[in-house]
């Protein structure tokens, strides 16, 4: 465990949403891919926030009347692939409910340090950044647990 780095545990192929991605599309994405959160990224793949399942179901989160887009992304090895999430029929978009507090860590950080950050900040996911500061992956509390079992 002491020698593990973030690279050893992180998920390299991740789904992300745009600031204007519809909440309906985000919910569909989470459900279809069995994920509990996703980075909110700009067109170049820089992390600007995070949307979680808790954000989607929180009835106290303010939502506007505007319709979001159906765009979401798959990030893999520095490549951003754009997808269409289907029809949008309900208002609200990711930027309205996202948490703008983003913790990014380098891939070579020891896992113990990453775990300490998660515990200290009370968060379940950290963005892993590449040299260009784009989101290169994500490490979640589940990723760390999975690594501990192997």
Secondary structure, DSSP 8 states (H G I E B T S, - for coil): -TT-BHHHH-BSEEEEE-TTBBHHHHHHHHHHHT-SEEEEE-TT--EEEEEEHHHHH-TTS---S-B-B-EEEEEETTEEEEEE-----S-BBHHHH-B----EEETTSBHHHHHHHHHHHT-SEEEEE-TTSSEEEEEEHHHHHHHHH-
